[in-house]
Amino acid sequence: MDPMDNDTSPSASPGHPHPPPTPGGPTTHHLPSTSASGTASSSTIHSASRRRRGLGVVTQNACTECRKKRAKCDGKNPCARCKTQKDVECVYEVPVRQSKESLRHENEQLRRRQRLCDQVFEALARPDNNISEDVLFRLRNRQSIEVIWNWLSSSPGQVGGPVPYGGGPLPSIGMSAPSPGSSRNSPNMRRETDQSSPWSSYSHITTPAAPLESWSESHSGSGEFRRSRGLDRVLSPDFSDTRAPARTWSMVTNDASLVQHLLALYFCWEYPTFALLSKEHFLRDFVDGRTRYCSSILVNALLALGCRFSSLPGTRTDPDDPTTSGDHFFMECLRLFHLEKSHHSLTTIQALGIMSIREASCGHDSESCYYAGQSARLATEMGLHMIQDDRRNDDESEVQAATFWGAFALDHAWSLATGSLPKCSRFLRLPPKPAIIDGIEATLWFPYTDDGEGMSPPAPSLFKKSNQTTGEWSSVQPSNVRSVYKCLCEISELVHQSLYILYSPGMPLVGQDLLDNYQRYLDFSDSFPDVLQLDVHFTPAVLFARMYHQFVLLLLFRPFIQLAIVGSNVNPRERCLEAAREISSLVDSYSRLYSLKRTPTFVPYFVLASGIIHLTTGADIWKNPQGAQDGQRRTMDPSAAKAFSRCIADLTEMAPCHLFAVQALNHLRFLPKKWNIDIDIKVALGEEHLPVVVDACEATRPVASSINFFAPNVTGNAFDRSWTPGHEWRLEDEQSEATEDDIDWSENAAEKPPWWWPFTTNRPIMHAGDRLIRSGFRPVDEQDP
């Protein structure tokens, strides 16, 4: 007997109503079971059975098992046929009726996906390691084919060709595999599977397009650094919808929050001084994962420099050694640099400039000068200065101009400090300067540290009021980054002229040329824009621009401190002293505003130059560099001694951030001893906690592994050492104090080293003797003021 006809069936028994029809199940009502007596005839039973198989008993949507066997199904769950079979699951599927049009559309979609897959596979097979590694990285992290193809098509020279920059938003790129400490089942993440994708067997995880606030909270990386307040305001103040970066861009760390934090520190405290990149273009490509204006070598260089402004253990190669800050990122940057077959790319030139700034912070002056020179040469070789005026508003030209001007300014700063010609010709064609855009100028700047936004406010007199009613004080102010950048570019143009006036071989300097060049600096100072006036704005970049202007004037006149200009009331010594005082005043303002724990890289160089001028003018070193008579110690003017001690204290405070400050401290401690100056150098507050504590005399000696731009402790054997085997050194030679008499110089007085040697490697090209007078200069004497 058919189980359906059994009156003892659970579906027909009292208290067991028929189960509700499943989706896609029968649409008619079931007939109630008919009782069958033992005396009923077989024909009656057969008739009832046939009636139950009529309309309302057989469903229009059979279960999958009945459809396979082409059997009738009653539409119940489970159906009667499936009940009689073991290990069979009764499943109903919703019927899908497709038209020819929908089938054609589905066919076209499959063909399109096949084309995308073929192009992605083609990118994987390319000889370009960077592209293939990026594609493989994205596939391993479960990114869809469409997302990878969109990324490739938006990268110049890749699959699909370049698209115009800013020509439409790219789809949100999924994050890579979660870092340690994060969960794949986070409520902020959703699981997506593309059924039509050839990768549908993999479920990839993507984050919803969300601001950095929510993203960083769910991606805390190793847990060492949690996102600080204000991070998104530093990195993307002009983007309303900031997305999660496609990757960290560095093999050193997978902590995306730490990477963003270090970038924020760079853009807060260093940018735009000697910047070779456009912040806006860089950050867009950094977030989107594009390699047009962002690359791994550039990001690692920025991270190495950003580590100098952080005290987090993760920013150091050795967590207990602050001198290793950023070393791991810098070594990765060098590894990528040496793997490149050609350095002629925008991001590599930019990375070289950032590497130069980082090495300057570490006190590796010869390495810094080398990277700056390479950056400038490559920028000229690529023709970045050959930008037509009609292309100045295009994105590519804007980034090219920023790259060239940053390399140009950095190379000229080092050329001026070392007394050498720049790495470009005298009459080089210069590109237009980056345009000043009101929206970028108006972006707010505020102090950002390891603790996030905000600092303890200093004296109210140093801040402008943010609320006249409540009297609250705030350091938040417009950044004016483009105005500062343009100012630095214009100063570099003047430096370019000065270098060729001072150091061109075969063209001895004439006094009038120096005066004319000085007048250009005065005209420039008078034309400072209102937004850079110190009574209006006082960001670190504005203060740096002011310091750099005074530093240039100091170095312009320092070679002539023992000379007077005939027929002029311009006194080189007074101009140097005036610039040194102005630098000290600006540094003091910076200290009271933000402290000196985080400063742009070259500020310690400014303080060193200022301290040397205070020392030499306060003790009259410029009159008699050889020392006091009869072994007497020189006395120092009290005001100069106070200013000199202030320089010691400033460098001590900067030492944890910039290792060059430690070297500068050694120089300023060694020079009074060398010049026999009677001055009591008090131990500055915090000096006992310096990252490096060494003997000043030993630390100021030259070493064979460096060009030694700043090595005042030079002895005769430093010039005639031999590397032949078996040569024995005497300990007393190594420990002897430096004097100029130790060196076998020419008898010609004009060839004697000046008092400021060897802080620059060259001296201006000048006449000597009677021809010196005819060229407009004369030596100072005791009667000169």
C-alpha positions in Angstrom: 0.0 0.0 0.0 1.2 3.5 -0.7 2.2 5.2 2.5 0.2 8.2 1.4 -3.0 6.2 1.8 -2.2 5.0 5.2 -4.5 6.6 7.7 -1.9 6.2 10.4 0.4 8.6 8.7 1.6 11.4 11.0 0.4 13.9 8.5 -3.1 12.6 8.8 -3.4 11.8 12.4 -5.1 14.1 14.9 -2.8 16.7 16.4 -0.4 16.6 13.5 -1.7 19.1 10.9 -0.1 19.2 7.5 3.1 21.2 7.4 2.9 24.5 5.7 4.0 24.5 2.0 7.5 25.3 1.4 8.6 28.1 -1.0 7.9 26.9 -4.4 5.8 24.0 -3.0 2.2 23.2 -3.9 -0.2 26.0 -4.3 -3.4 23.9 -3.7 -4.9 22.7 -0.5 -4.3 19.1 0.6 -7.4 16.9 0.8 -8.1 15.3 4.2 -7.4 11.6 4.4 -10.3 9.3 4.1 -10.8 6.5 6.6 -10.7 3.0 5.2 -12.5 0.2 6.9 -11.4 -3.3 6.9 -14.6 -4.3 4.9 -14.0 -1.7 2.1 -13.6 -3.2 -1.3 -10.4 -3.0 -3.2 -12.1 -1.0 -5.9 -13.1 1.7 -3.4 -9.6 2.0 -2.1 -8.3 2.2 -5.6 -10.8 4.9 -6.5 -9.8 7.0 -3.4 -6.1 6.6 -4.3 -6.7 7.9 -7.8 -8.7 10.8 -6.5 -5.7 11.7 -4.3 -3.5 11.8 -7.3 -5.7 14.3 -9.1 -5.4 18.1 -9.1 -4.3 19.4 -5.7 -2.2 16.3 -4.9 0.6 16.6 -7.4 2.7 19.8 -7.0 3.9 22.0 -9.9 7.4 22.3 -8.2 8.8 18.8 -7.4 11.7 18.3 -5.1 15.1 17.8 -6.6 15.1 14.0 -6.1 11.7 13.6 -7.8 12.8 15.8 -10.6 15.9 13.7 -11.2 13.8 10.5 -11.3 11.1 12.2 -13.3 8.6 10.9 -10.6 5.5 12.6 -9.3 5.9 14.6 -6.1 3.2 15.5 -3.6 4.9 18.7 -2.6 5.2 17.9 1.1 8.4 18.4 3.1 9.6 15.7 3.0 7.6 14.2 0.2 6.2 10.7 0.4 8.7 9.3 -2.0 11.8 10.7 -0.2 10.4 9.3 3.1 10.8 5.8 1.7 14.4 6.3 0.8 17.4 6.4 3.1 20.0 9.1 3.2 18.0 11.3 0.8 17.4 15.0 1.5 14.2 16.4 0.3 15.0 19.8 -1.1 12.9 22.2 -3.1 14.4 24.9 -5.4 12.7 28.0 -6.4 12.1 27.7 -10.2 14.0 30.2 -12.3 12.5 31.0 -15.7 15.0 32.8 -17.9 14.2 34.5 -21.1 16.5 34.5 -24.1 17.5 38.1 -23.4 18.6 37.2 -19.9 20.5 34.2 -21.2 22.3 36.5 -23.7 23.1 39.0 -21.0 24.5 36.2 -18.7 26.6 34.9 -21.6 28.1 38.4 -22.2 28.9 38.7 -18.5 30.8 35.4 -18.6 32.7 36.5 -21.7 33.6 39.8 -20.0 34.8 38.0 -16.9 36.9 35.7 -19.1 38.6 38.7 -20.7 39.3 40.3 -17.3 40.8 37.0 -16.1 43.0 36.7 -19.2 44.3 40.3 -18.7 45.1 39.6 -15.0 46.9 36.4 -16.0 48.8 38.4 -18.6 49.9 40.9 -15.9 51.1 38.0 -13.8 53.2 36.7 -16.6 54.9 40.0 -17.3 58.7 40.4 -16.7 58.0 43.4 -14.5 58.4 42.0 -11.0 56.7 44.9 -9.3 53.5 44.5 -11.3 53.4 40.7 -11.0 54.1 40.8 -7.3 51.4 43.4 -6.7 48.8 41.3 -8.7 49.8 38.1 -6.8 49.6 40.0 -3.5 46.0 41.1 -4.2 45.0 37.6 -5.4 46.3 36.0 -2.2 44.3 38.5 -0.2 41.1 37.5 -1.9 40.5 40.6 -4.0 38.1 40.1 -6.8 39.1 40.1 -10.5 37.2 43.2 -11.1 39.0 45.1 -8.4 42.4 44.0 -9.6 41.6 44.8 -13.2 40.4 48.3 -12.2 43.6 48.9 -10.4 45.7 47.7 -13.4 43.7 49.8 -15.8 44.2 52.9 -13.7 48.0 52.5 -13.5 50.0 54.2 -16.3 51.3 51.7 -18.8 49.5 48.8 -17.4 46.6 46.7 -18.6 43.9 48.8 -20.2 46.2 51.8 -20.4 46.2 54.9 -18.1 43.1 56.8 -17.2 43.1 60.6 -16.7 44.0 61.3 -13.1 40.9 62.2 -11.1 38.7 60.9 -14.0 36.4 59.0 -11.6 36.5 57.3 -8.2 38.0 53.8 -8.1 36.1 51.1 -6.2 37.0 50.6 -2.6 39.9 48.2 -2.4 39.7 45.4 0.1 42.2 45.2 2.9 44.8 42.5 3.0 44.7 39.7 5.4 44.0 40.9 8.9 47.0 41.6 11.0 47.7 39.9 14.3 45.2 41.0 16.9 42.3 41.6 14.4 39.5 39.2 13.7 38.1 38.0 10.4 34.7 37.9 11.9 34.7 41.5 12.9 31.2 43.1 12.8 32.7 45.9 10.7 33.6 43.5 7.9 31.3 41.7 5.5 31.9 38.5 3.5 31.3 38.7 -0.2 31.3 35.9 -2.8 30.9 36.5 -6.5 29.1 33.4 -7.8 30.0 34.1 -11.4 33.7 34.7 -10.6 36.2 32.0 -11.5 37.5 32.6 -7.9 34.0 31.9 -6.4 35.5 29.1 -4.4 37.2 31.7 -2.3 35.3 34.1 -0.1 37.1 37.4 0.1 36.7 39.8 2.9 36.4 43.5 2.2 35.8 46.4 4.4 33.0 48.9 3.7 34.0 52.2 2.4 34.4 54.1 5.7 36.4 57.0 7.2 39.8 56.2 8.7 38.2 56.5 12.2 36.2 53.2 12.0 38.8 51.5 9.8 41.7 52.1 12.1 39.7 51.0 15.1 39.1 47.6 13.5 42.7 47.3 12.2 44.9 48.0 15.1 47.7 45.9 13.6 50.1 44.5 16.2 48.3 46.4 18.9 51.3 48.5 19.7 49.8 51.6 18.3 46.2 52.6 18.3 45.0 55.4 16.1 45.5 58.8 17.6 42.9 61.6 17.5 43.4 63.9 14.5 45.2 61.3 12.3 42.6 61.7 9.5 42.8 65.5 9.7 46.5 65.4 9.0 46.5 62.9 6.2 43.3 63.8 4.4 41.8 67.2 5.5 40.4 67.8 2.0 38.8 64.4 1.4 35.3 63.8 2.6 35.4 60.0 2.0 38.8 58.6 3.0 39.1 54.9 2.4 41.3 52.3 3.8 44.7 52.0 2.1 45.1 49.1 -0.2 48.2 48.0 1.6 51.0 49.2 3.9 53.5 49.5 1.0 56.2 48.2 3.2 57.6 44.7 3.9 58.8 45.9 7.3 55.4 46.1 9.0 51.8 45.1 8.3 50.5 47.5 10.9 48.6 50.0 8.7 47.8 52.3 11.7 51.5 52.7 12.5 52.2 53.5 8.8 49.6 56.2 8.7 50.8 57.6 12.1 54.4 57.9 10.8 53.2 59.6 7.6 51.1 62.0 9.7 54.1 62.9 11.7 56.1 63.6 8.6 53.4 65.8 7.1 52.9 67.6 10.3 56.5 68.5 11.3 58.7 68.2 8.1 56.5 68.9 5.1 56.7 71.1 3.0 60.4 71.9 3.8 62.5 70.7 0.9 59.5 68.5 -0.1 59.8 66.7 -3.4 56.3 65.3 -3.5 52.8 66.7 -3.8 50.9 65.6 -0.6 47.5 65.5 -2.3 48.6 63.3 -5.3 50.7 61.1 -3.1 48.0 60.3 -0.6 45.4 59.6 -3.2 47.6 57.0 -4.8 48.7 55.7 -1.4 45.1 55.0 -0.5 44.0 53.6 -3.9 47.1 51.4 -4.3 48.2 53.0 -7.5 51.9 53.4 -8.4 51.7 56.6 -10.4 52.7 59.0 -7.6 53.4 56.4 -4.8 55.8 53.5 -4.5 57.2 51.2 -1.9 60.6 52.9 -2.0 59.0 56.3 -1.4 56.8 55.1 1.4 59.6 53.4 3.2 61.7 56.6 2.9 58.9 58.6 4.4 58.4 56.1 7.2 62.2 56.2 8.0 62.0 59.9 8.3 58.7 59.9 10.2 60.2 57.6 12.8 62.5 60.5 13.9 59.4 62.2 15.3 58.2 59.2 17.3 59.3 57.4 20.5 57.3 54.3 19.9 59.3 51.1 20.3 58.1 49.8 16.9 59.8 52.7 15.2 63.2 51.4 16.2 65.2 48.5 15.0 66.3 47.9 18.6 63.4 49.0 20.8 65.8 50.0 23.6 68.1 52.0 21.4 66.7 55.4 20.2 69.6 55.8 17.7 68.1 53.0 15.6 64.9 54.9 15.0 63.8 54.3 11.4 66.8 52.1 10.5 64.6 49.1 9.4 62.6 51.2 7.0 65.7 52.9 5.7 67.4 49.6 5.0 64.3 48.4 3.2 64.4 51.6 1.2 68.0 51.0 0.2 67.2 47.4 -0.7 64.5 48.5 -3.1 66.7 51.3 -4.5 69.5 48.8 -5.4 67.0 46.4 -7.0 65.9 49.0 -9.5 67.3 48.8 -13.0 66.7 52.5 -13.7 66.2 55.4 -11.3 64.5 57.6 -13.8 61.1 57.8 -12.2 59.3 60.5 -10.2 58.9 58.4 -7.0 62.6 57.3 -7.0 63.7 60.9 -7.3 61.4 61.9 -4.5 62.6 59.0 -2.4 66.2 60.0 -2.9 65.4 63.5 -1.6 63.6 62.1 1.5 66.5 59.7 2.1 68.9 62.8 2.0 66.8 64.6 4.6 66.7 61.5 6.8 70.5 61.0 6.6 70.9 64.7 7.5 68.9 64.1 10.6 71.1 61.2 11.5 74.3 63.3 11.1 75.4 61.4 8.0 76.2 64.6 6.1 78.2 63.1 3.2 75.5 60.5 2.5 72.9 63.1 2.7 74.7 65.3 0.3 75.2 62.4 -2.1 71.5 61.5 -2.2 70.5 65.1 -2.7 72.9 65.4 -5.6 71.6 62.2 -7.2 68.1 63.4 -6.9 68.9 66.8 -8.5 70.9 65.1 -11.4 68.1 62.6 -12.1 65.5 65.4 -12.1 67.5 67.3 -14.7 68.1 64.2 -16.7 64.4 63.5 -16.9 63.8 67.1 -18.0 61.4 67.8 -15.1 62.3 71.5 -15.5 61.2 71.6 -19.1 57.5 72.2 -18.4 55.5 74.3 -20.8 53.3 77.0 -19.3 50.2 75.6 -21.0 50.6 72.4 -19.1 51.2 73.8 -15.7 47.7 73.0 -14.4 47.8 69.4 -15.4 48.3 66.8 -12.6 51.5 65.3 -14.1 53.1 68.7 -14.6 52.2 69.8 -11.1 53.9 66.7 -9.6 56.9 67.1 -11.9 57.3 70.7 -10.9 57.1 69.8 -7.2 59.7 67.1 -7.6 62.1 69.3 -9.5 61.8 72.3 -7.1 62.3 70.0 -4.0 65.4 68.4 -5.5 66.7 71.8 -6.6 66.2 73.4 -3.2 67.7 70.5 -1.3 70.8 70.3 -3.5 71.3 74.1 -3.2 71.0 74.0 0.6 73.8 71.4 0.8 75.9 73.3 -1.9 75.7 76.4 0.2 76.6 74.6 3.4 79.6 72.9 1.8 80.8 75.8 -0.3 80.4 74.1 -3.7 78.6 74.6 -7.0 75.2 73.0 -7.4 74.4 70.0 -9.6 72.9 72.1 -12.4 74.1 74.8 -14.9 74.3 78.5 -14.1 71.5 79.5 -16.5 69.2 76.6 -16.0 65.7 77.0 -17.3 63.4 76.7 -14.2 59.8 75.4 -14.4 56.8 77.3 -13.0 56.5 77.1 -9.2 53.5 75.0 -7.9 50.4 77.1 -7.9 48.9 78.5 -4.7 45.5 76.9 -4.3 43.2 78.5 -1.8 41.6 75.2 -0.7 45.0 73.7 0.1 46.2 76.9 1.8 43.2 77.0 4.1 43.7 73.4 5.3 44.3 73.6 9.1 47.6 72.7 10.7 47.7 71.5 14.3 50.5 69.8 16.3 50.3 66.1 16.0 52.4 63.7 18.2 52.4 60.1 19.4 49.5 61.1 21.7 47.5 62.4 18.8 46.1 65.9 18.2 46.8 68.7 20.5 49.6 69.7 22.9 49.9 71.6 26.2 49.3 75.2 25.2 52.3 77.6 25.9 52.1 81.2 27.0 48.9 82.8 25.6 51.0 85.7 24.1 52.4 83.3 21.5 49.1 82.2 20.2 46.3 84.0 18.4 42.9 83.8 20.1 40.5 81.3 18.6 37.5 82.5 20.7 37.4 86.1 21.7 34.5 85.5 24.0 35.8 82.6 26.1 39.4 83.6 25.8 40.5 80.1 24.8 43.8 79.8 23.0 44.6 77.3 20.2 47.6 76.4 18.0 45.3 75.4 15.1 45.8 77.7 12.2 45.8 77.6 8.4 48.7 75.6 7.0 49.6 77.9 4.0 51.8 75.1 2.8 51.9 76.3 -0.8 53.0 79.8 0.2 55.8 78.4 2.4 56.9 76.1 -0.5 56.9 79.0 -3.0 59.0 81.0 -0.5 61.6 78.3 -0.2 61.8 78.0 -4.0 62.4 81.7 -4.3 65.1 81.6 -1.7 66.7 78.7 -3.6 66.8 80.8 -6.7 68.7 83.5 -4.9 71.1 80.8 -3.5 71.7 79.6 -7.0 72.9 83.0 -8.0 75.0 83.3 -4.9 76.8 80.0 -5.4 77.9 80.9 -8.9 79.1 84.3 -7.8 81.1 82.9 -4.9 82.5 79.6 -6.3 82.9 79.9 -10.1 86.5 79.0 -11.0 88.3 81.6 -13.0 85.9 84.3 -11.8 87.3 85.9 -8.6 84.7 87.6 -6.5 84.3 91.4 -6.7 82.9 93.3 -3.7 80.1 95.0 -5.7 78.8 91.6 -6.9 78.5 90.5 -3.3 76.6 93.7 -2.4 74.3 93.4 -5.4 73.5 89.8 -4.4 72.9 90.9 -0.8 70.4 93.5 -2.0 68.3 90.9 -3.7 67.9 89.1 -0.4 66.8 92.3 1.2 64.3 92.9 -1.5 63.0 89.4 -1.1 62.7 89.9 2.7 60.6 93.0 2.1 58.3 91.1 -0.2 57.4 88.3 2.2 53.7 87.6 1.8 51.3 88.5 4.5 50.5 84.9 5.3 54.2 84.3 6.3 54.4 87.3 8.7 55.1 86.0 12.2 52.4 88.1 13.8 49.8 86.3 11.6 51.0 82.7 11.3 53.6 80.7 13.1 53.4 77.1 11.9 56.7 75.1 12.0 57.0 75.5 8.3 56.7 79.3 8.5 59.3 79.5 11.3 61.6 77.3 9.3 61.3 79.5 6.2 62.3 82.5 8.3 65.2 80.6 9.8 66.4 79.3 6.5 66.5 82.9 5.1 68.7 84.0 8.0 70.9 80.9 7.7 71.5 81.7 4.0 72.5 85.3 4.9 74.9 84.0 7.6 76.6 81.6 5.2 76.7 84.3 2.5 78.9 86.6 4.7 80.7 84.1 6.9 83.6 83.6 4.5 84.3 87.3 4.7 84.1 87.8 8.4 87.8 88.8 8.5 87.3 91.2 5.6 85.7 94.6 5.1 84.0 95.7 1.9 85.7 98.8 0.5 83.4 101.8 0.2 80.4 100.2 1.9 78.9 100.3 5.4 77.9 96.6 5.1 80.0 94.8 7.7 80.1 91.0 7.0 80.8 90.3 10.7 77.8 92.4 11.8 75.6 90.8 9.2 76.6 87.3 10.4 76.0 88.3 14.1 72.6 89.8 13.2 71.6 86.6 11.3 72.8 84.4 14.3 70.7 86.5 16.7 67.6 86.2 14.5 68.0 82.4 14.2 68.4 82.2 18.0 65.2 84.3 18.5 63.2 82.2 16.0 64.4 78.9 17.6 63.4 80.3 21.0 59.9 81.1 19.7 59.6 77.6 18.2 60.7 76.1 21.5 58.0 78.0 23.5 55.4 77.2 20.9 56.0 73.5 20.3 59.1 72.6 22.2 62.2 71.4 20.2 61.4 67.7 20.6 60.1 67.7 17.0 61.6 70.1 14.5 62.3 70.1 10.8 65.6 68.3 10.0 67.9 71.2 9.3 67.1 73.3 12.4 70.1 71.8 14.3 72.3 72.9 11.4 71.0 76.4 11.8 71.6 76.4 15.6 75.2 75.1 15.0 76.0 77.9 12.6 74.4 80.4 15.0 76.4 79.1 17.9 79.7 79.3 16.1 79.1 82.9 15.2 78.2 83.8 18.8 81.4 82.1 19.9 83.7 83.7 17.4 82.3 87.2 17.7 82.0 87.1 21.4 85.7 86.1 21.9 87.1 88.0 18.9 88.3 84.8 17.2 87.9 86.6 13.8 90.7 89.0 14.8 93.2 86.3 15.9 92.4 82.7 15.0 95.8 81.5 16.2 95.0 82.0 19.9 95.7 84.4 22.8 99.2 85.6 23.4 101.4 84.1 26.2 99.0 81.3 26.8 96.3 83.6 28.2 92.7 82.4 27.8 90.3 84.5 25.8 87.4 86.1 27.6 84.0 86.1 26.1 81.3 88.8 26.0 78.6 88.0 28.6 75.7 88.4 26.1 77.5 86.2 23.6 78.2 83.6 26.2 74.5 83.6 27.2 73.5 83.1 23.6 76.1 80.4 23.1 74.8 78.6 26.2 71.3 78.9 24.8 72.4 77.1 21.6 73.8 74.3 23.8 70.5 73.9 25.5 68.5 74.0 22.3 70.7 71.3 20.7 70.3 69.2 23.8 66.5 69.3 23.5 66.7 68.4 19.8 69.1 65.5 20.3 66.4 62.8 20.8 64.8 63.7 17.5 67.9 64.5 15.4 71.2 62.7 16.0 73.1 65.5 14.2 72.2 67.7 17.2 74.5 65.4 19.3 77.3 66.0 16.8 76.7 69.7 16.9 76.9 69.6 20.7 80.3 68.0 20.4 81.5 70.7 18.0 80.3 73.5 20.2 82.0 71.9 23.2 85.3 71.3 21.4 85.7 74.7 19.7 86.1 76.7 23.0 88.9 74.3 24.0 90.5 74.5 20.6 90.5 78.4 20.6 91.4 78.6 24.3 88.2 80.5 25.3 87.4 81.0 28.9 83.7 80.1 29.1 81.7 78.1 31.6 79.5 75.8 29.6 76.8 74.6 32.0 75.3 71.2 31.6 72.0 71.7 29.9 68.8 70.3 31.3 68.3 66.7 30.0 71.9 66.5 28.6 72.5 63.4 30.8 69.8 61.6 28.8 71.3 62.2 25.4 71.0 59.2 23.0 74.8 59.3 22.4 77.3 60.5 25.0 80.9 60.6 23.8 84.1 62.6 24.3 83.8 65.9 22.3 87.4 65.8 21.1 87.2 62.2 19.9 83.7 62.8 18.3 84.9 65.7 16.2 87.7 63.8 14.4 87.4 62.9 10.8 86.8 59.3 9.8 87.7 57.5 6.6 84.2 56.5 5.8 82.9 60.0 5.5 83.7 63.2 3.5 83.6 65.0 6.9 81.9 68.2 6.1 81.7 69.0 9.8 84.9 67.7 11.5 86.8 70.6 13.2 89.3 68.4 15.0 91.8 67.9 12.2 95.5 67.0 12.7 98.3 66.8 10.2 98.2 63.0 10.1 94.6 63.2 9.0 96.0 64.2 5.5 98.9 61.9 5.1 97.8 58.6 6.6 98.9 55.5 4.9 96.8 52.3 4.5 99.9 50.2 3.7 100.2 47.0 5.8 102.4 47.1 8.9 102.0 50.9 9.4 101.9 51.5 13.1 100.0 54.3 14.7 101.0 56.1 17.8 98.4 56.6 20.5 99.6 60.1 21.1 99.0 60.9 17.4 95.4 59.7 17.7 94.8 61.7 20.9 96.6 64.9 20.1 94.6 68.1 19.9 94.0 69.8 16.6 95.9 72.9 15.7 96.3 74.6 12.3 100.1 74.5 12.8 100.0 70.7 12.5 99.2 71.0 8.8 101.9 71.7 6.2 100.2 74.6 4.4 101.7 76.8 1.8 103.7 79.8 3.0 101.4 82.1 1.1 99.1 83.6 3.7 96.2 83.6 1.3 96.4 79.8 1.3 96.1 79.5 5.1 92.9 78.0 6.2 90.3 80.5 7.4 89.0 80.3 11.0 85.8 78.7 9.8 87.5 75.8 8.0 86.7 72.9 7.7 83.0 73.6 8.3 82.9 74.1 4.6 85.1 72.2 2.1 85.7 75.2 -0.2 86.3 78.9 0.2 85.2 81.6 -2.3 87.3 82.3 -5.3 89.1 85.5 -4.4 92.2 87.5 -5.2 95.0 88.0 -2.7 97.4 90.8 -1.8 97.1 94.0 -3.8 94.5 92.5 -6.1 92.3 91.8 -3.1 92.0 95.6 -2.5 91.3 96.3 -6.2 88.5 93.7 -6.1 86.7 95.7 -3.3 87.9 93.9 -0.1 90.5 94.6 2.5 91.6 92.7 5.7 90.2 94.0 9.0 92.6 95.5 11.5 92.5 96.4 15.2 90.9 99.8 14.5 87.9 98.3 12.8 84.8 98.2 15.1 
